[in-house]
Amino acid sequence: WTSMFPNEQVSEQQSALFVKKLLAIAVSNIVYLRAMFPEQAFGDRCLEELNLKILREDTSCPGACQVIKWMKACFDAVDKKYIYMDPKDLSSIIESYTFKFSYMNSGIDIYRNNTKVSSAYHANETKKATIQLLRTIIVLTQTLKPLPDEALMTIKLFYYDEVTPADYEPPGFKATDLNSFHFQEPMNIKMGNVSTVS
């Protein structure tokens, strides 16, 4: 556990680090299971007997390198507490994975599909919820139909207007007027919740 995540998430910084690592692991496993990049773009890791694939920073795959750059840019927005999810904003895309962030006075919650998480944050609960979330992502992603050859990946971030500078975009991102998405076959699946910091 401690080789991948901070042992405790008792401070805002530890909580943010935890969220960033969880996001990187989740996205890595999604793009691996959706066969977006070749096998050599990933490294193997194990978390409590759960085999995971992690995008490698030293990969020669340009697409994987771009996703890593996007993730690092997202981390900048997480650190600055700028990101939020617009629950009214749904777009022709094949599939979407939404990670929602809430910033509390003393930490960060991560949850899906607008289901509020409990306010209790214990290390064991966080560990259990994290492993369950990652297992669910892996199992459900494996059941999806293959992506079409012409499928592309994009990341859209939403920001809190009251704290985010008007001209802010993380490195590698640009502003867009696209505010809605249209799904070919809409289906919402709640994958899990993870809370950190009390």
Backbone as a printed PyTorch tensor [residue, N CA C, xyz], in Angstrom:
tensor([[[  0.8220,  -1.1960,   0.0000],
         [  0.0000,   0.0000,   0.0000],
         [  0.8630,   1.2560,   0.0000]],

        [[  1.8280,   1.2990,   0.9120],
         [  2.6340,   2.5170,   1.0590],
         [  3.6060,   2.7330,  -0.0960]],

        [[  3.8180,   1.7370,  -0.9320],
         [  4.6760,   1.9620,  -2.0980],
         [  3.9420,   2.7390,  -3.1950]],

        [[  2.6100,   2.8360,  -3.0680],
         [  1.8290,   3.5500,  -4.0810],
         [  1.1240,   4.7860,  -3.5340]],

        [[  0.6900,   4.7220,  -2.2860],
         [ -0.0930,   5.8100,  -1.7040],
         [  0.5310,   6.2740,  -0.3930]],

        [[  0.2700,   7.5350,  -0.0070],
         [  0.7150,   7.9690,   1.3250],
         [  0.0360,   7.0970,   2.3760]],

        [[  0.7740,   6.7130,   3.4130],
         [  0.2260,   5.8380,   4.4420],
         [ -0.9610,   6.4770,   5.1420]],

        [[ -0.8800,   7.7600,   5.3740],
         [ -1.9810,   8.4940,   6.0060],
         [ -2.3190,   9.6880,   5.1450]],

        [[ -3.5600,  10.1440,   5.2450],
         [ -3.9850,  11.3420,   4.5370],
         [ -4.5050,  12.3390,   5.5650]],

        [[ -3.6270,  12.7050,   6.5010],
         [ -4.0500,  13.5560,   7.6100],
         [ -3.9040,  15.0390,   7.3030]],

        [[ -3.1850,  15.3710,   6.2610],
         [ -3.0520,  16.7800,   5.8950],
         [ -3.6550,  16.9960,   4.5130]],

        [[ -3.9130,  18.2380,   4.2100],
         [ -4.4560,  18.5840,   2.8970],
         [ -3.4920,  18.1730,   1.7860]],

        [[ -2.1930,  18.3500,   2.0160],
         [ -1.1930,  17.9840,   1.0140],
         [ -1.1570,  16.4680,   0.7910]],

        [[ -1.2170,  15.6840,   1.8810],
         [ -1.2280,  14.2280,   1.7480],
         [ -2.4970,  13.7660,   1.0360]],

        [[ -3.6120,  14.4100,   1.3480],
         [ -4.8710,  14.0710,   0.7020],
         [ -4.8080,  14.3680,  -0.7940]],

        [[ -4.2660,  15.5270,  -1.1610],
         [ -4.1360,  15.8870,  -2.5790],
         [ -3.2050,  14.9120,  -3.2970]],

        [[ -2.1020,  14.5280,  -2.6530],
         [ -1.1790,  13.5570,  -3.2420],
         [ -1.8890,  12.2250,  -3.4670]],

        [[ -2.6710,  11.8000,  -2.4820],
         [ -3.4310,  10.5590,  -2.6040],
         [ -4.3810,  10.6230,  -3.8020]],

        [[ -5.1290,  11.7110,  -3.9170],
         [ -6.0970,  11.8650,  -5.0080],
         [ -5.3910,  11.8280,  -6.3610]],

        [[ -4.2500,  12.5050,  -6.4710],
         [ -3.5130,  12.5260,  -7.7360],
         [ -3.0090,  11.1280,  -8.1050]],

        [[ -2.5070,  10.3870,  -7.1270],
         [ -2.0240,   9.0320,  -7.4030],
         [ -3.1780,   8.1130,  -7.7930]],

        [[ -4.3040,   8.2330,  -7.0850],
         [ -5.4710,   7.4190,  -7.4150],
         [ -5.9620,   7.7380,  -8.8260]],

        [[ -6.0120,   8.9910,  -9.1760],
         [ -6.4420,   9.4050, -10.5100],
         [ -5.5010,   8.8490, -11.5860]],

        [[ -4.1970,   8.9310, -11.3530],
         [ -3.2160,   8.4070, -12.3170],
         [ -3.3580,   6.8970, -12.4870]],

        [[ -3.5560,   6.1850, -11.3880],
         [ -3.7090,   4.7290, -11.4520],
         [ -5.0020,   4.3610, -12.1640]],

        [[ -6.0870,   5.0430, -11.8360],
         [ -7.3810,   4.7520, -12.4630],
         [ -7.3270,   5.0050, -13.9700]],

        [[ -6.8220,   6.1570, -14.3740],
         [ -6.7350,   6.4790, -15.8040],
         [ -5.7990,   5.5010, -16.5190]],

        [[ -4.6740,   5.1700, -15.9090],
         [ -3.7460,   4.2020, -16.5140],
         [ -4.4350,   2.8740, -16.7920]],

        [[ -5.1990,   2.3960, -15.8210],
         [ -5.8610,   1.1070, -15.9980],
         [ -6.9930,   1.1760, -17.0100]],

        [[ -7.6900,   2.2860, -17.0690],
         [ -8.7440,   2.4480, -18.0790],
         [ -8.1370,   2.4230, -19.4790]],

        [[ -7.0950,   3.2160, -19.7060],
         [ -6.5130,   3.2480, -21.0620],
         [ -5.8320,   1.9230, -21.4110]],

        [[ -5.3230,   1.2120, -20.4080],
         [ -4.7500,  -0.1110, -20.6660],
         [ -5.8460,  -1.0880, -21.0930]],

        [[ -6.9070,  -1.1560, -20.3090],
         [ -7.9730,  -2.1140, -20.5900],
         [ -8.7650,  -1.7620, -21.8440]],

        [[ -8.7290,  -0.5180, -22.2590],
         [ -9.3890,  -0.1030, -23.5040],
         [ -8.4290,  -0.2290, -24.6800]],

        [[ -7.2400,  -0.7930, -24.4430],
         [ -6.2360,  -1.0850, -25.4790],
         [ -5.8990,   0.1450, -26.3130]],

        [[ -5.7320,   1.2710, -25.6240],
         [ -5.4330,   2.5130, -26.3360],
         [ -3.9540,   2.6240, -26.7030]],

        [[ -3.0940,   1.9400, -25.9520],
         [ -1.6550,   2.0270, -26.1850],
         [ -1.0480,   0.6320, -26.1150]],

        [[  0.1340,   0.4410, -26.7030],
         [  0.7680,  -0.8800, -26.6770],
         [  1.2050,  -1.2780, -25.2640]],

        [[  1.3540,  -2.5590, -25.0740],
         [  1.7360,  -3.1240, -23.7720],
         [  2.9780,  -2.4560, -23.1920]],

        [[  3.9650,  -2.1550, -24.0330],
         [  5.2180,  -1.5880, -23.5300],
         [  5.0630,  -0.1720, -22.9830]],

        [[  3.9010,   0.4460, -23.1530],
         [  3.6640,   1.7780, -22.5910],
         [  3.3200,   1.7100, -21.0990]],

        [[  3.1910,   0.4900, -20.5660],
         [  2.7410,   0.3020, -19.1860],
         [  3.7490,  -0.4810, -18.3610]],

        [[  3.7730,  -0.1750, -17.0820],
         [  4.5280,  -0.9540, -16.1150],
         [  3.5520,  -1.7280, -15.2480]],

        [[  4.0200,  -2.7660, -14.6000],
         [  3.1880,  -3.5900, -13.7250],
         [  3.3990,  -3.1860, -12.2760]],

        [[  2.3120,  -3.0820, -11.5420],
         [  2.3530,  -2.8280, -10.0980],
         [  1.3060,  -3.7150,  -9.4440]],

        [[  1.4810,  -3.9620,  -8.1680],
         [  0.5320,  -4.7800,  -7.4250],
         [  0.1270,  -4.0280,  -6.1630]],

        [[ -1.1580,  -3.9610,  -5.9160],
         [ -1.6950,  -3.2990,  -4.7310],
         [ -2.6020,  -4.2850,  -4.0180]],

        [[ -2.1440,  -4.7940,  -2.8810],
         [ -2.9500,  -5.7420,  -2.1050],
         [ -3.4750,  -6.8770,  -2.9920]],

        [[ -2.6170,  -7.4920,  -3.7580],
         [ -2.9260,  -8.6040,  -4.6540],
         [ -3.7730,  -8.2030,  -5.8620]],

        [[ -3.9350,  -6.9200,  -6.0920],
         [ -4.6390,  -6.4120,  -7.2650],
         [ -3.5870,  -5.9840,  -8.2870]],

        [[ -3.5360,  -6.6820,  -9.4170],
         [ -2.5570,  -6.3610, -10.4580],
         [ -3.0100,  -5.1330, -11.2310]],

        [[ -2.1190,  -4.1600, -11.3170],
         [ -2.4340,  -2.8900, -11.9670],
         [ -1.4360,  -2.6010, -13.0730]],

        [[ -1.8670,  -1.8080, -14.0450],
         [ -0.9990,  -1.3140, -15.1110],
         [ -0.8870,   0.1970, -14.9460]],

        [[  0.3400,   0.6940, -15.0070],
         [  0.6000,   2.1180, -14.8260],
         [  1.3370,   2.6330, -16.0570]],

        [[  0.8550,   3.7470, -16.6190],
         [  1.5540,   4.3540, -17.7480],
         [  2.9890,   4.6760, -17.3430]],

        [[  3.9350,   4.3470, -18.2190],
         [  5.3530,   4.5850, -17.9500],
         [  5.7620,   5.9410, -18.5030]],

        [[  6.4560,   6.7070, -17.6870],
         [  6.9290,   8.0180, -18.1390],
         [  8.0190,   7.8950, -19.1880]],

        [[  8.7250,   6.7670, -19.2140],
         [  9.8220,   6.6000, -20.1660],
         [  9.3830,   5.8920, -21.4490]],

        [[  8.0950,   5.8420, -21.6990],
         [  7.5880,   5.1620, -22.8880],
         [  7.9190,   5.9410, -24.1660]],

        [[  8.0240,   5.2070, -25.2610],
         [  8.2590,   5.8590, -26.5570],
         [  6.9500,   6.0360, -27.3270]],

        [[  5.8330,   5.7350, -26.6830],
         [  4.5170,   5.8670, -27.3120],
         [  4.0270,   7.3120, -27.1640]],

        [[  3.9080,   8.0640, -28.2670],
         [  3.5170,   9.4760, -28.1710],
         [  2.1580,   9.6950, -27.5030]],

        [[  1.1840,   8.8340, -27.7930],
         [ -0.1410,   8.9850, -27.1850],
         [ -0.0990,   8.8200, -25.6750]],

        [[  0.6480,   7.8320, -25.2130],
         [  0.7860,   7.6110, -23.7720],
         [  1.5050,   8.7890, -23.1230]],

        [[  2.5200,   9.3130, -23.7930],
         [  3.2320,  10.4950, -23.2740],
         [  2.2840,  11.6810, -23.1490]],

        [[  1.3780,  11.8410, -24.1120],
         [  0.4180,  12.9450, -24.0620],
         [ -0.5310,  12.7870, -22.8800]],

        [[ -1.0120,  11.5700, -22.6380],
         [ -1.9040,  11.3420, -21.4930],
         [ -1.1770,  11.6620, -20.1920]],

        [[  0.0760,  11.2720, -20.0800],
         [  0.8590,  11.5790, -18.8790],
         [  0.9780,  13.0900, -18.7060]],

        [[  1.2380,  13.8200, -19.7860],
         [  1.3060,  15.2910, -19.7090],
         [ -0.0250,  15.8730, -19.2640]],

        [[ -1.1230,  15.3520, -19.8170],
         [ -2.4490,  15.8330, -19.4180],
         [ -2.6890,  15.5770, -17.9340]],

        [[ -2.3220,  14.3800, -17.4690],
         [ -2.5470,  14.0510, -16.0610],
         [ -1.7500,  14.9870, -15.1570]],

        [[ -0.5030,  15.2460, -15.5030],
         [  0.3080,  16.1650, -14.6940],
         [ -0.2960,  17.5630, -14.6950]],

        [[ -0.8400,  17.9810, -15.8270],
         [ -1.4930,  19.2880, -15.8970],
         [ -2.7580,  19.3020, -15.0380]],

        [[ -3.4900,  18.2030, -15.0290],
         [ -4.6700,  18.1010, -14.1580],
         [ -4.2650,  18.2300, -12.6920]],

        [[ -3.1170,  17.6590, -12.3400],
         [ -2.6500,  17.7190, -10.9610],
         [ -2.4240,  19.1590, -10.5220]],

        [[ -1.9710,  20.0050, -11.4350],
         [ -1.8010,  21.4260, -11.1360],
         [ -3.1400,  22.0320, -10.7230]],

        [[ -4.1900,  21.7150, -11.4720],
         [ -5.5210,  22.2360, -11.1540],
         [ -6.0640,  21.6350,  -9.8540]],

        [[ -5.7410,  20.3680,  -9.5690],
         [ -6.1440,  19.7500,  -8.2940],
         [ -5.4640,  20.4750,  -7.1380]],

        [[ -4.1550,  20.7040,  -7.2600],
         [ -3.4110,  21.3920,  -6.2020],
         [ -3.9650,  22.7850,  -5.9290]],

        [[ -4.4140,  23.4580,  -6.9660],
         [ -4.9360,  24.8210,  -6.8220],
         [ -6.4170,  24.8530,  -6.4550]],

        [[ -7.0320,  23.6690,  -6.3340],
         [ -8.4500,  23.5360,  -5.9740],
         [ -9.3640,  24.2350,  -6.9760]],

        [[ -9.0520,  24.1050,  -8.2440],
         [ -9.8360,  24.7460,  -9.2940],
         [-10.8690,  23.8110,  -9.9290]],

        [[-10.6800,  22.5120,  -9.8370],
         [-11.5110,  21.5720, -10.5970],
         [-12.8290,  21.2800,  -9.8950]],

        [[-13.8790,  21.2000, -10.7110],
         [-15.1630,  20.6910, -10.2410],
         [-15.8170,  19.9410, -11.3850]],

        [[-16.9320,  19.2610, -11.1190],
         [-17.6690,  18.5790, -12.1660],
         [-19.0200,  19.2340, -12.3090]],

        [[-19.4250,  19.5370, -13.5300],
         [-20.7260,  20.1300, -13.7970],
         [-21.7360,  19.0040, -13.9820]],

        [[-22.6050,  18.7530, -12.9940],
         [-23.5250,  17.6170, -13.0860],
         [-24.5870,  17.7870, -14.1700]],

        [[-24.8220,  19.0150, -14.6520],
         [-25.8190,  19.2340, -15.6990],
         [-25.2220,  19.0600, -17.0840]],

        [[-23.9290,  18.9400, -17.1500],
         [-23.2390,  18.9150, -18.4390],
         [-22.9430,  17.4910, -18.8840]],

        [[-23.7360,  16.9820, -19.7500],
         [-23.5480,  15.6140, -20.2330],
         [-22.9360,  15.6220, -21.6420]],

        [[-21.9130,  14.6720, -23.4410],
         [-21.6480,  15.0680, -24.8520],
         [-21.4080,  13.8940, -25.6890]],

        [[-20.8890,  13.8360, -29.6700],
         [-21.1040,  12.3900, -29.7310],
         [-19.8250,  11.7400, -29.2170]],

        [[-19.9010,  11.1700, -27.8960],
         [-18.7430,  10.4320, -27.4050],
         [-19.1380,   8.9960, -27.1220]],

        [[-18.1600,   8.1340, -27.0860],
         [-18.4320,   6.7170, -26.8940],
         [-18.5160,   6.3750, -25.4150]],

        [[-17.5690,   6.8530, -24.6460],
         [-17.6180,   6.6120, -23.2050],
         [-16.9310,   7.7450, -22.4720]],

        [[-17.3150,   7.9020, -21.2280],
         [-16.8000,   8.9920, -20.4110],
         [-16.5530,   8.4630, -19.0090]],

        [[-15.4730,   8.9010, -18.4270],
         [-15.1610,   8.5610, -17.0420],
         [-15.0680,   9.8760, -16.2930]],

        [[-15.9110,  10.0540, -15.2970],
         [-15.9610,  11.3100, -14.5640],
         [-15.3930,  11.1080, -13.1690]],

        [[-14.4550,  11.9490, -12.8060],
         [-13.9020,  11.9570, -11.4580],
         [-14.2880,  13.2920, -10.8550]],

        [[-14.9920,  13.2650,  -9.7380],
         [-15.4900,  14.4880,  -9.1180],
         [-14.6760,  14.7840,  -7.8680]],

        [[-14.3520,  16.0590,  -7.6780],
         [-13.5470,  16.4820,  -6.5410],
         [-14.3170,  17.4860,  -5.7060]],

        [[-14.2630,  17.3420,  -4.3840],
         [-14.8050,  18.3350,  -3.4620],
         [-13.6910,  18.7190,  -2.5030]],

        [[-13.5390,  19.9970,  -2.2890],
         [-12.5030,  20.4790,  -1.3830],
         [-13.1690,  20.9250,  -0.0980]],

        [[-12.8240,  20.2870,   0.9910],
         [-13.3620,  20.6370,   2.2980],
         [-12.3640,  21.5620,   2.9810]],

        [[-12.7500,  22.0730,   4.1430],
         [-11.8210,  22.9280,   4.8830],
         [-10.5230,  22.2070,   5.1860]],

        [[-10.6110,  20.9020,   5.3800],
         [ -9.4020,  20.1820,   5.7720],
         [ -9.0310,  19.0480,   4.8290]],

        [[ -9.6420,  18.9740,   3.6500],
         [ -9.2470,  17.8880,   2.7740],
         [-10.0660,  17.7840,   1.5080]],

        [[ -9.9750,  16.6230,   0.8680],
         [-10.6110,  16.3890,  -0.4200],
         [-11.4330,  15.1100,  -0.3470]],

        [[-12.6380,  15.1350,  -0.9250],
         [-13.4210,  13.9240,  -1.1500],
         [-13.3550,  13.6290,  -2.6320]],

        [[-13.4180,  12.3580,  -2.9730],
         [-13.5860,  11.9880,  -4.3740],
         [-14.7660,  11.0380,  -4.4340]],

        [[-15.7100,  11.3540,  -5.3210],
         [-16.8780,  10.5000,  -5.4300],
         [-17.4380,  10.5700,  -6.8310]],

        [[-18.3910,   9.6640,  -7.1220],
         [-18.9180,   9.5580,  -8.4770],
         [-20.4250,   9.7280,  -8.4990]],

        [[-20.9090,  10.2300,  -9.6350],
         [-22.3370,  10.3360,  -9.9220],
         [-23.1240,  11.0570,  -8.8370]],

        [[-22.5610,  12.1120,  -8.3180],
         [-23.2270,  12.9960,  -7.3660],
         [-23.6950,  12.3230,  -6.0840]],

        [[-23.1580,  11.1630,  -5.7480],
         [-23.4940,  10.5230,  -4.4920],
         [-22.5090,  11.0070,  -3.4470]],

        [[-23.0090,  11.7250,  -2.4420],
         [-22.1350,  12.3040,  -1.4260],
         [-21.5800,  11.2020,  -0.5390]],

        [[-20.3140,  11.3500,  -0.1960],
         [-19.6590,  10.3490,   0.6380],
         [-19.7880,  10.7270,   2.1120]],

        [[-19.6160,   9.7650,   2.9530],
         [-19.6260,   9.9840,   4.3890],
         [-18.4920,  10.9220,   4.7870]],

        [[-18.6590,  11.5930,   5.9090],
         [-17.6230,  12.5320,   6.3300],
         [-16.5760,  11.8700,   7.2240]],

        [[-16.6760,  10.5840,   7.4350],
         [-15.6670,   9.8730,   8.2280],
         [-14.4990,   9.4860,   7.3340]],

        [[-13.2930,   9.8170,   7.7700],
         [-12.1010,   9.5170,   6.9850],
         [-11.1190,   8.7510,   7.8610]],

        [[-11.0850,   7.4690,   7.7100],
         [-10.1210,   6.6490,   8.4320],
         [ -9.2350,   5.9590,   7.4090]],

        [[ -7.9880,   5.7400,   7.7740],
         [ -7.0270,   5.1420,   6.8420],
         [ -7.5290,   3.8110,   6.2990]],

        [[ -8.1080,   2.9700,   7.1590],
         [ -8.5920,   1.6610,   6.7020],
         [ -9.7600,   1.7990,   5.7380]],

        [[-10.6640,   2.7640,   6.0030],
         [-11.7940,   2.9980,   5.1000],
         [-11.2960,   3.4870,   3.7450]],

        [[-10.3170,   4.3820,   3.7590],
         [ -9.7560,   4.9140,   2.5170],
         [ -9.1040,   3.7960,   1.7160]],

        [[ -8.3250,   2.9640,   2.3850],
         [ -7.6440,   1.8510,   1.7180],
         [ -8.6600,   0.8870,   1.1060]],

        [[ -9.6580,   0.5070,   1.8780],
         [-10.6810,  -0.4280,   1.4030],
         [-11.4510,   0.1630,   0.2210]],

        [[-11.8550,   1.4220,   0.3260],
         [-12.6110,   2.0730,  -0.7490],
         [-11.7680,   2.2180,  -2.0110]],

        [[-10.4760,   2.5030,  -1.8490],
         [ -9.5770,   2.6520,  -2.9970],
         [ -9.4390,   1.3370,  -3.7520]],

        [[ -9.1850,   0.2680,  -3.0320],
         [ -9.0310,  -1.0430,  -3.6670],
         [-10.3330,  -1.4560,  -4.3440]],

        [[-11.4620,  -1.2110,  -3.6880],
         [-12.7580,  -1.5520,  -4.2790],
         [-13.0170,  -0.7410,  -5.5430]],

        [[-12.7030,   0.5470,  -5.5130],
         [-12.8850,   1.3990,  -6.6920],
         [-12.0300,   0.8980,  -7.8540]],

        [[-10.7640,   0.6100,  -7.6000],
         [ -9.8760,   0.1340,  -8.6640],
         [-10.3280,  -1.2190,  -9.2130]],

        [[-10.7620,  -2.1250,  -8.3370],
         [-11.2810,  -3.4230,  -8.7970],
         [-12.5060,  -3.2270,  -9.6850]],

        [[-13.4030,  -2.3490,  -9.2590],
         [-14.6220,  -2.0900, -10.0290],
         [-14.2870,  -1.5130, -11.3970]],

        [[-13.3590,  -0.5590, -11.4390],
         [-12.9350,   0.0080, -12.7260],
         [-12.4060,  -1.0960, -13.6340]],

        [[-11.5580,  -1.9630, -13.0940],
         [-10.9580,  -3.0340, -13.8910],
         [-12.0240,  -4.0010, -14.3990]],

        [[-12.8950,  -4.4590, -13.5200],
         [-13.9200,  -5.4350, -13.9110],
         [-14.8860,  -4.8360, -14.9320]],

        [[-15.4020,  -3.6490, -14.6540],
         [-16.3780,  -3.0550, -15.5680],
         [-15.7600,  -2.6600, -16.9020]],

        [[-14.5500,  -2.1690, -16.8950],
         [-13.8990,  -1.7740, -18.1420],
         [-13.6500,  -2.9910, -19.0300]],

        [[-13.3800,  -4.1420, -18.4270],
         [-13.1460,  -5.3610, -19.2050],
         [-14.4100,  -5.8570, -19.9030]],

        [[-15.5790,  -5.4260, -19.4470],
         [-16.8340,  -5.8940, -20.0440],
         [-17.2990,  -5.0220, -21.2080]],

        [[-16.6280,  -3.9110, -21.4560],
         [-17.0460,  -2.9980, -22.5220],
         [-16.6590,  -3.5270, -23.8970]],

        [[-17.4460,  -3.1300, -24.8970],
         [-17.1200,  -3.4720, -26.2840],
         [-15.8160,  -2.7750, -26.6590]],

        [[-15.0580,  -3.3490, -27.5980],
         [-13.8180,  -2.6820, -28.0350],
         [-14.1110,  -1.3020, -28.6180]],

        [[-13.1730,  -0.3980, -28.4360],
         [-13.3020,   0.9380, -29.0200],
         [-13.0900,   0.8610, -30.5270]],

        [[-13.7720,   1.7220, -31.2840],
         [-13.4950,   1.7630, -32.7250],
         [-12.0660,   2.2440, -32.9720]],

        [[-11.4980,   1.8480, -34.0970],
         [-10.1170,   2.2280, -34.4190],
         [ -9.9080,   3.7290, -34.4490]],

        [[-10.9350,   4.4760, -34.8270],
         [-10.7930,   5.9300, -34.9460],
         [-11.0570,   6.6730, -33.6310]],

        [[-11.2470,   5.9550, -32.5340],
         [-11.5270,   6.5970, -31.2450],
         [-10.3410,   7.4430, -30.7900]],

        [[-10.6370,   8.5800, -30.2070],
         [ -9.6270,   9.4850, -29.6650],
         [ -9.9090,   9.7150, -28.1950]],

        [[ -8.8960,  10.1010, -27.4670],
         [ -9.0650,  10.4160, -26.0530],
         [ -8.9140,  11.9160, -25.8580]],

        [[ -9.7650,  12.4630, -25.0160],
         [ -9.6500,  13.8680, -24.6490],
         [-10.0020,  14.0080, -23.1750]],

        [[ -9.5400,  15.0600, -22.5660],
         [ -9.8410,  15.3440, -21.1630],
         [-10.4270,  16.7410, -21.0940]],

        [[-11.5550,  16.8670, -20.4170],
         [-12.1820,  18.1750, -20.2200],
         [-12.2270,  18.4450, -18.7270]],

        [[-11.7730,  19.6270, -18.3390],
         [-11.7790,  20.0300, -16.9360],
         [-12.7940,  21.1430, -16.7380]],

        [[-13.4740,  21.1150, -15.5960],
         [-14.3760,  22.1890, -15.2040],
         [-13.7920,  22.8440, -13.9630]],

        [[-13.8830,  24.1720, -13.8890],
         [-13.2540,  24.9100, -12.7960],
         [-14.2840,  25.6880, -11.9870]],

        [[-13.9780,  25.8800, -10.7030],
         [-14.7720,  26.7650,  -9.8560],
         [-14.4810,  28.1990, -10.2730]],

        [[-15.4920,  28.9180, -10.7610],
         [-15.3070,  30.2970, -11.2340],
         [-14.8200,  31.2380, -10.1400]],

        [[-15.2930,  31.0240,  -8.9070],
         [-14.9780,  31.9630,  -7.8310],
         [-13.5270,  31.9080,  -7.3530]],

        [[-12.7980,  30.8530,  -7.6650],
         [-11.3980,  30.7610,  -7.2240],
         [-10.4000,  30.6200,  -8.3680]],

        [[-10.8860,  30.3410,  -9.5590],
         [ -9.9960,  30.0940, -10.6940],
         [ -9.8120,  31.3640, -11.5160]],

        [[ -8.5690,  31.7810, -11.7590],
         [ -8.3520,  32.9470, -12.6270],
         [ -9.0000,  32.7280, -14.0020]],

        [[ -9.5690,  33.7780, -14.5640],
         [-10.3020,  33.6800, -15.8320],
         [ -9.4480,  33.1140, -16.9610]],

        [[ -8.1540,  33.3730, -16.9380],
         [ -7.2840,  32.9130, -18.0240],
         [ -6.5490,  31.6050, -17.6910]],

        [[ -6.9420,  30.9240, -16.6030],
         [ -6.2320,  29.7110, -16.1920],
         [ -6.5820,  28.5130, -17.0740]],

        [[ -5.5940,  27.8560, -17.5570],
         [ -5.6710,  26.5280, -18.1630],
         [ -4.3620,  25.8410, -17.8030]],

        [[ -4.4150,  24.5890, -17.3230],
         [ -3.1720,  23.8890, -17.0140],
         [ -2.3270,  23.7200, -18.2770]],

        [[ -1.0250,  23.5080, -18.1240],
         [ -0.1550,  23.3040, -19.2920],
         [ -0.6930,  22.1850, -20.1880]],

        [[ -0.7640,  22.4530, -21.4830],
         [ -1.2440,  21.4540, -22.4340],
         [ -2.7380,  21.4890, -22.6780]],

        [[ -3.4660,  22.3110, -21.9350],
         [ -4.9090,  22.4340, -22.1060],
         [ -5.2260,  23.7710, -22.7470]],

        [[ -6.3910,  23.8540, -23.3700],
         [ -6.8430,  25.1240, -23.9140],
         [ -8.3350,  25.2490, -23.6590]],

        [[ -8.8070,  26.4770, -23.5940],
         [-10.2250,  26.7330, -23.3570],
         [-11.0360,  26.2440, -24.5500]],

        [[-12.2660,  25.8380, -24.2790],
         [-13.1670,  25.3940, -25.3380],
         [-14.5610,  25.9310, -25.0730]],

        [[-15.3090,  26.1210, -26.1420],
         [-16.7070,  26.5340, -26.0100],
         [-17.6310,  25.3340, -25.9330]],

        [[-17.0930,  24.1350, -26.1280],
         [-17.9090,  22.9270, -26.0840],
         [-18.3790,  22.6900, -24.6580]],

        [[-19.6760,  22.7550, -24.4550],
         [-20.2170,  22.6050, -23.1100],
         [-21.1570,  21.4300, -22.9650]],

        [[-21.3910,  20.6790, -24.0350],
         [-22.2670,  19.5230, -23.8990],
         [-21.7260,  18.3740, -24.7310]],

        [[-22.0940,  17.1830, -24.3280],
         [-21.6510,  15.9720, -24.9950],
         [-22.8800,  15.1360, -25.3140]],

        [[-22.8220,  14.3520, -26.3700],
         [-23.9390,  13.4950, -26.7540],
         [-23.4350,  12.0620, -26.8280]],

        [[-23.9820,  11.2090, -25.9690],
         [-23.5640,   9.8190, -25.9160],
         [-24.3620,   8.9990, -26.9080]],

        [[-23.6890,   8.0690, -27.5930],
         [-24.3920,   7.1880, -28.5180],
         [-25.3540,   6.2850, -27.7590]],

        [[-24.8950,   5.6910, -26.6810],
         [-25.7290,   4.8240, -25.8520],
         [-25.4560,   5.1620, -24.3920]],

        [[-26.2110,   6.1300, -23.8300],
         [-25.8940,   6.5410, -22.4630],
         [-26.1080,   5.4190, -21.4440]],

        [[-25.1680,   5.3190, -20.5110],
         [-25.2570,   4.3680, -19.4180],
         [-24.3940,   4.9120, -18.2880]],

        [[-24.9680,   5.0820, -17.1250],
         [-24.2120,   5.5550, -15.9680],
         [-23.9810,   4.3970, -15.0180]],

        [[-22.7480,   4.2240, -14.6120],
         [-22.3970,   3.1830, -13.6550],
         [-21.5950,   3.8320, -12.5410]],

        [[-22.0630,   3.6940, -11.3170],
         [-21.3050,   4.2040, -10.1790],
         [-20.2090,   3.1950,  -9.8560]],

        [[-18.9700,   3.6710,  -9.8610],
         [-17.8490,   2.7670,  -9.6180],
         [-17.3740,   2.8010,  -8.1810]],

        [[-17.5850,   3.8950,  -7.4590],
         [-17.1660,   3.9210,  -6.0720],
         [-16.8550,   5.3060,  -5.5680]],

        [[-16.5440,   5.3860,  -4.2880],
         [-16.2070,   6.6260,  -3.6010],
         [-14.9620,   6.4060,  -2.7690]],

        [[-14.1340,   7.4280,  -2.6890],
         [-12.9700,   7.3800,  -1.8060],
         [-12.8750,   8.7200,  -1.1020]],

        [[-12.7630,   8.6980,   0.2280],
         [-12.6290,   9.9190,   1.0150],
         [-11.2820,   9.9270,   1.7110]],

        [[-10.6990,  11.1260,   1.8230],
         [ -9.4540,  11.2720,   2.5680],
         [ -9.5660,  12.4600,   3.4950]],

        [[ -8.7780,  12.5290,   4.5100],
         [ -8.6290,  13.6150,   5.4840],
         [ -9.9120,  13.8740,   6.2590]],

        [[ -9.7510,  14.1430,   7.5290],
         [-10.9040,  14.4760,   8.3760],
         [-11.0550,  15.9600,   8.5070]]])
